[in-house]
């Protein structure tokens, strides 16, 4: 039993790549002496690497422009928007946070859920959301459903009194 392999050797087309220039190999090559680095200065030395944002001694852009503003990205409230028209496609009578997460509408369980009034609804559905617009609530209730707004409690640090012993 003989096995035949149809292996084709891939090679780059001729003329597409050049040989690496060998610098510092004598005056006759044209790249001897300073080896294309020019005369003197930090760039001509071995081991030189320019730091990020360096502008040749000029005050860098980062230091020229004043600081302003504040970002609170770590604590930012992320809101997943759900439209009334999307609810009928879920085909459930009662929809909770877990259902929204399971269907992929809610990216993470930490996100807030807001119900908006885009679209129409004909079936009675009970919804549990964090926020809802007035029109969205009216549309759901007109169809015979109910909107339960889940109030999230704000976390408050409790101060503990230390007892003095002695």
HELIX and SHEET records of a PDB file:
HELIX    1   1 UNK A   27  UNK A   29  5                                   3    
HELIX    2   2 UNK A   42  UNK A   44  5                                   3    
HELIX    3   3 UNK A   61  UNK A   64  1                                   4    
HELIX    4   4 UNK A   73  UNK A   75  5                                   3    
HELIX    5   5 UNK A   84  UNK A   86  5                                   3    
HELIX    6   6 UNK A   88  UNK A   90  5                                   3    
HELIX    7   7 UNK A   97  UNK A  102  1                                   6    
HELIX    8   8 UNK A  134  UNK A  142  1                                   9    
SHEET    1   A 3 UNK A  79  UNK A  83  0                                        
SHEET    2   A 3 UNK A 112  UNK A 116  1                                        
SHEET    3   A 3 UNK A 131  UNK A 132  1                                        
SHEET    1   B 3 UNK A  94  UNK A  95  0                                        
SHEET    2   B 3 UNK A 126  UNK A 129  1                                        
SHEET    3   B 3 UNK A 146  UNK A 149  1                                        
END                                                                             
